[in-house]
Amino acid sequence: MKKTVLMAIIPVFIITSTLMGKTMAGPLATWSAVDWGTVDSEIDDRLNSMSGKGRSANENLDVSTGVSMEIPADTLRKVAGKNLTLAFHTGEGIAISTSGKELKSVERDLNIMITDGEETALKDACQRIVEGALYSKMFAMEEKAAYDIHLNIHFSVGQEYAGKYANLYHYDEQKEQMVCDGSFVVTDGGMAMFSLSRGDEYLLTVTENLPVGGKLGYTVVSGDNLSKIAARNKVSVKEILAANPKIENADMIFAGQKITIMKM
């Protein structure tokens, strides 16, 4: 049965635990603003604790923002170059994160306002894609522009979709159609993650099979060959080779090798 989610656009507060793990929800309440001074203090405390314990692994710090995010540049600069990821939770099944390790420089505040895709022309453009999906969510960013820093966007789609393909599309104004940015195999916890480079109009779907235009990053494991990988993902070896021109011999791949799986 297909499940369609319409986002409410009221900012809400939700207490969360880990970014790609289980969500621990507390009472919902509206918040007009985030106390960034308190967030900065929590960042300082976390970095000091990590330094004192000699931790080298990356850690996450969750911040509940609602769907309207106004993140000060000074807050982002605090984690630049550090093993700390900031995760900004909307309370609507979407979180946006940035890793300190990937922050080279921060020139300005980060402002993101997530709105309901149902209120845009997105609905008509998505109709054909949504018809074949198990789950769909339409949303948009108020400001349509490229982001200055590397961001990831995370979705909680439900554990019932574990092992299925989550697919993110954006609206291409020149082509006047939805274009697939990539796919992600939903985790056992019901989560999916994508790189986010700009504010735009988006559609998220969950499907049984990799859709046409869908592309998935994959790391080869021991015992793999291209025929097995292709069969698992219901694509052809020819499609895998076309998406990976650096593979010169289809019979020679190795464990740890990163490849792209794409349905053409």
N, C-alpha and C positions, 0 to 999 in steps of 0.2 A: 504494500500500500504506500502510495506517495504521501509524503509529509511536507507541507509547505509552512514556513514560519514567516509571519509578518512582524517586523520589529516595531515595538513601541519606541517613541523617541523621547520619553521622559527620562532625564538623568536619574539613575538609581545607585544605591550604595550596596555592595555585596562583599562580604569578607571571603577572601580566597586563600588557598594554601599554595600549592605548586602550580607552575605555569602550564605544564603539559600533563598534569596528573589529575587527581580527584579534586573536585571543588567542594569546599566546606561552606555552605551557605548560612548566613545569619539573617536577621530581620532586614527587610528591604526598607529603605528610607530615602527621601530625596535630599540631595546635598547641593548647595548653591556654588560651592567652591572647595578646592582642595587646599589644605594648609601646607603650602610648599616649604615653609620654614621647618615644620615637623618632619616632612619627608626628607629634607636636607640633613636634619639631625639623625634620622634613622640610617641614611646612607653613610654618614660619618661613623656612626656606631658599628655598622656592619663591616665597613672597610677596616676599622681598627681591630675588630674581633677577628677578621680573616687574617690580618697581618700578624696579630699576636699568636695565633694558633698555627701559623705557617701554612695556611690553606692555599692550594694552587688551583683547585677545581672551581669552575664557575658556579656562582650562586645567584638566586633570583630574589628580587625584592618587589613585592606586589603592591600596587597603588590603585585604589578604587577611585575612578574619575567620573563615572557616568559616560554618556555618549559624547559629551563636549569636553575636549581635552585642551588645556592651555598650559603647556609644560615649559617652564622657564629655561632659558639657555644655561643659566648658572647651575641648575639642577643637573642637566645633561652633562655639563663639563665636569662635574664632580666624579662621574663614573668613567669618563673618557680614559681609555687605556687600561682599565681595571677589569678584574675577573668578576664583574657584577652586571647582571642583566636587570633592567627595569621593565616591569610588565604593568601596563596600564589597562585596567579592567573596566569594561562598560557596564557590566551587570546584565547584558543582553546576549550572552553567549559568545561575545567577541572580546578579544584582548589584543593590544598592540604592544610589541616589545622592542627594545633596542639593547644590544650588547655593548658594554663598555669597550670590549676588545675591538669592536668594529667602528667605534667613534674616533675619528681622527681629529676633527675640528668641528666646533659648533658655533655657527655665526649668528643664529637668531633663535627665538622661542619657537617651539613646535606647536602649531595649532591645528587640531583635527576635530571636525564636527561630523559625526556619523548620522545620516538621516535615512528615512524609510525609502527604499527604492520603488515602492508602490506609487510614490507621489511624482515620479519622473516618467519619461518616455521609455524607461527600462522595461516596463511590464510587457509591452507589445514585442519588443526586440527579443525578449527571453522566452516567449510562449512556446516555440518549437522545442527549445532545449529542455524546458521544465517538464514538458509532457512525458519525456522518457526517464525522468529522474525519480529516485526513491525519496529524495529530500531536496528542498530548495530554500534559499534565503536571498532576498534582494535587498541591497543597501547601497548607499552612495556617500561620498564625502562632499561637504558643502563647497569646499574650495578645490577646484580641479587644477592641480599643479603638481610638479615634481617635488619630492621631499629632498631636503639637503643632506639627510643622514639615512643610513641603512636601517630599515624597519622590517619586522616580521609581523604578520597578522595571524592570530590563532582563533580557531572556532571550536566550540563544544557542540557536536552534532548528535551525540548519543551513543552509548555503548552498543546498541543494537546494530550499528553500522560498522562495527570493527571489521577490518579487512576489506571493506568496500573502498571505492575510489571517490575521494573528495576532489572537486574540480572548480577552479576559480576562473571566471570570465570577466573581462572588462568591455565596455562599450567603445568601439572604434568609430569615431564620428565620420572619418573619411569613407570607410567601408559601409557605415550605417548598419553594423551588425555586431553581435557579441563575438569576441575573440578569446580563445582559451589561453590563459597565462601558464597553466601547469596543473598537475594533479598530485595527490598525496594519498597514500594508503592510510586510512583512518586507524588510529591506535586502538589498543584494547580498552583504553579509557574513554574512547569516543571523541578524540581530539584530532584536528588537522591543522597544518601550519603552512604558510606561504610567505615568500618575500613580497614586500610592499614598497613600490618605488614612487607612487604618486597617488594623489587624491583623484578619484574617478567614480564612475557608476559601475557597480559590480553585481555579479550573480555567483552564488556558491551552490553547487549541486553535489549530491552523492549518488553514484551510479554503480550498477553491478559490474560493468565493464569499463575499461578505459575508453573515453569518447574520442571521436575524430578530432585531431588537433591537441588532444591531451598528451602531456609529456611528464615523465616521472623519472626522478633521479634514483639510481639503484647502485648498490655496492656489491660486487660479485663475491660470493662465498665459496668455500671449498666444495667441490662436487658439481658446481654449476657448469653449464655450457649454454650457448645461445639458444639452442632448440628448447631446452628446459625452461629458460627464462621467458622465451616467446610464448610457449604453451601456457605457462602460469598466468601470463598477462593477456592472453588471447590476441596477440599480435603476431606478425610473421618475422622470421629471421631477417628477411629483406628489409623490413621496416626498421629493425634495430640497427642494421648496418648503415642504412641511409641516415639515421640520426646520429651515428658515431663514425664519421669518416676516418678517424684515427685507427680504427680496428682494421688492419690490413688482411688479417687471416681469421675467418670465422671460427676456426678450430683452435685458436690460440688466445684465450683470455685467462686471467689469473685472479686469485682471491685478493680482495682489497681494491681491485680495479673499479673505478667509478664510470658508469655508463648512463646513457639516457634511453629510456624506453618511450617510444612515441607511436601513437596510432595515426596513420596517415589516410 
